[in-house]
Amino acid sequence: MDTLSLRLFIRIEELRSITAAARDLALSPASASARLGKLEASLGTRLFHRTTREVTLTTDGSAFLPFAQDALELLEAGAATLSGEAQQAHGLLRMSMPGSFGRMYIMPVIGEFQARYPDITLDLRLSDEVQDVVKGAFDLVIRNAPLEDSGLIARQLASDQRLLVASPEYLAGAGVPQSPEDLSQHHIVAFPGDTQWAFEDHRSVGITPTTTVNDGEAMRLLLERGAGIGVKSLWNASQSLREGRLVPVLPGYPLLTRSAIWAVHPSGRVVAPKVRAMIDFLLGVFSPVAPWEVGTAQGIVLTD
């Protein structure tokens, strides 16, 4: 497996033609077909469906494509380092992020990133499920969860303070809990599988949700409309807290928070310039003060 074969594979996918890709790389069609055949043999699978009109990626070819692209970009970065040239950030950057967080804080600044790095093409995926960096072939994943995979490299972008909240209307009707044990008398809105809430004073209470929902934005809307008490990240609830649509519940009993906002990528000796560019850009967005912390009165969150 050599770099020319990888370049050929990528150009065939882009041009949908072995002949056109061969011409682009100054190869004869016969030589290009032979190289492709050897590459497929070394991988033990067919990379393309071939017809008389075009070639298209197989399922295995689609899975292999991002790794081939990354391999070439890293080799180019290494060659540029040896030659003393500055390697410009370029290429396709595949990035996943939680849906609510992405819509609220990353999508609004993507235009600025693209203006700064016009040679980077973005493939952005939004999902509230924790994405596997390697299996998903992502260059970068934004997570707001505890880190459990030691085979990844993570850079903290911001804290992820979590708190119990409810609408003023709900508390006016149901009463204000005075201790974590009182939560058993209230309607609870939670994510599926959430059965316990842990507090910094080392106590933990079991919960029986009245409503479960798998989307962070949907949960916030339910809470604002009086569905009960739930756990929200400060980044998601800050505007609602400032505007009074939500209020803290049990502020004297802060929740134990094990998560943060992380930029996660596969481990390796070299970080591709495109990945480094995005991480540095996001660090500039979220530090030294995250957007959701600007103008948020500490008394709203931390004190009685």
Backbone hydrogen bonds, N-H to C=O, Kabsch-Sander energy under -0.5 kcal/mol:
donor,donor_aa,acceptor,acceptor_aa,energy
6,L,2,D,-1.8
7,R,3,T,-2.7
8,L,4,L,-2.5
9,F,5,S,-2.5
10,I,6,L,-2.3
11,R,7,R,-2.6
12,I,8,L,-2.6
13,E,9,F,-1.8
14,E,10,I,-2.0
15,L,11,R,-2.8
16,R,12,I,-2.1
17,S,12,I,-0.6
21,A,17,S,-1.8
22,A,18,I,-2.5
23,R,19,T,-2.3
24,D,20,A,-2.2
25,L,21,A,-1.6
26,A,23,R,-1.2
27,L,22,A,-3.4
32,A,28,S,-2.6
33,S,29,P,-2.5
34,A,30,A,-2.1
35,R,31,S,-2.4
36,L,32,A,-2.5
37,G,33,S,-2.3
38,K,34,A,-2.2
39,L,35,R,-2.3
40,E,36,L,-2.6
41,A,37,G,-2.3
42,S,38,K,-2.4
43,L,39,L,-1.6
44,G,40,E,-1.5
45,T,40,E,-1.7
49,H,56,T,-3.9
50,R,48,F,-0.5
51,T,54,E,-2.0
55,V,16,R,-1.0
56,T,49,H,-2.1
58,T,47,L,-2.2
62,S,58,T,-2.4
63,A,59,T,-1.8
64,F,60,D,-2.0
65,L,61,G,-1.9
67,F,64,F,-0.5
68,A,64,F,-2.0
69,Q,65,L,-2.4
70,D,66,P,-2.3
71,A,67,F,-2.4
72,L,68,A,-2.0
73,E,69,Q,-2.1
74,L,70,D,-2.5
75,L,71,A,-2.1
76,E,72,L,-2.4
77,A,73,E,-2.1
78,G,74,L,-2.3
79,A,75,L,-2.6
80,A,76,E,-2.4
81,T,77,A,-1.9
82,L,78,G,-2.0
83,S,79,A,-1.9
84,G,80,A,-0.7
84,G,81,T,-0.6
85,E,80,A,-1.9
87,Q,85,E,-0.5
88,Q,86,A,-0.6
91,G,119,D,-1.9
93,L,121,T,-3.4
94,R,92,L,-0.6
95,M,93,L,-0.6
95,M,123,D,-2.4
96,S,140,L,-1.8
97,M,125,R,-2.0
102,G,98,P,-2.9
103,R,99,G,-2.4
104,M,100,S,-2.2
105,Y,101,F,-2.7
106,I,101,F,-0.8
106,I,102,G,-1.1
107,M,102,G,-3.2
109,V,106,I,-1.5
110,I,106,I,-0.8
110,I,107,M,-0.9
113,F,109,V,-1.7
114,Q,110,I,-2.7
115,A,111,G,-1.9
116,R,112,E,-1.7
117,Y,113,F,-2.3
120,I,117,Y,-1.7
121,T,91,G,-2.5
121,T,119,D,-0.5
123,D,93,L,-2.5
125,R,95,M,-2.5
127,S,97,M,-2.5
127,S,125,R,-0.5
133,V,131,Q,-0.6
136,G,132,D,-2.0
137,A,134,V,-1.4
138,F,133,V,-2.2
139,D,94,R,-2.1
140,L,94,R,-1.8
141,V,264,V,-2.6
142,I,96,S,-3.1
143,R,141,V,-0.6
143,R,262,W,-2.2
145,A,260,A,-0.6
150,S,148,E,-0.8
152,L,149,D,-1.2
153,I,265,H,-2.9
155,R,263,A,-2.2
157,L,261,I,-3.2
158,A,261,I,-1.3
160,D,259,S,-0.6
163,L,232,K,-2.3
165,V,230,G,-2.6
166,A,247,V,-1.7
167,S,223,L,-0.6
171,L,167,S,-2.0
172,A,168,P,-2.1
173,G,169,E,-1.5
174,A,170,Y,-3.0
175,G,171,L,-2.0
182,D,179,S,-1.6
183,L,180,P,-1.5
184,S,181,E,-1.1
185,Q,182,D,-2.0
186,H,183,L,-1.9
189,V,229,I,-2.5
190,A,211,T,-2.3
194,D,191,F,-2.1
195,T,193,G,-0.7
197,W,205,V,-2.3
199,F,203,R,-2.6
200,E,254,P,-2.9
202,H,199,F,-1.7
205,V,197,W,-2.3
207,I,195,T,-3.0
210,T,188,I,-2.3
211,T,188,I,-2.1
213,V,190,A,-1.8
219,M,215,D,-2.1
220,R,216,G,-2.1
221,L,217,E,-2.1
222,L,218,A,-2.3
223,L,219,M,-2.6
224,E,220,R,-2.5
225,R,221,L,-1.4
226,G,223,L,-1.7
227,A,222,L,-2.2
229,I,187,H,-2.4
230,G,165,V,-2.2
232,K,163,L,-2.6
234,L,161,Q,-3.3
236,N,233,S,-0.8
237,A,233,S,-2.1
238,S,234,L,-2.0
241,L,237,A,-2.5
242,R,238,S,-2.6
243,E,239,Q,-2.1
244,G,241,L,-0.8
245,R,240,S,-1.6
246,L,240,S,-1.4
247,V,166,A,-2.7
249,V,164,L,-2.7
253,Y,250,L,-2.0
256,L,198,A,-2.2
257,T,255,L,-0.6
258,R,256,L,-0.6
260,A,145,A,-0.6
261,I,158,A,-2.7
262,W,143,R,-3.2
262,W,260,A,-0.7
263,A,155,R,-2.5
264,V,141,V,-3.1
264,V,262,W,-0.6
265,H,153,I,-2.4
267,S,151,G,-1.3
272,A,270,V,-0.6
275,V,272,A,-0.7
276,R,272,A,-2.4
277,A,273,P,-2.5
278,M,274,K,-1.7
279,I,275,V,-2.5
280,D,276,R,-2.6
281,F,277,A,-2.0
282,L,278,M,-2.7
283,L,279,I,-2.4
284,G,280,D,-1.6
285,V,281,F,-1.3
286,F,282,L,-2.5
287,S,283,L,-1.4
293,E,290,A,-1.7
294,V,290,A,-0.7
294,V,291,P,-0.9
296,T,293,E,-1.3
297,A,295,G,-0.7
300,I,297,A,-1.2
301,V,297,A,-0.7
301,V,298,Q,-0.8
302,L,298,Q,-3.1
303,T,299,G,-0.7
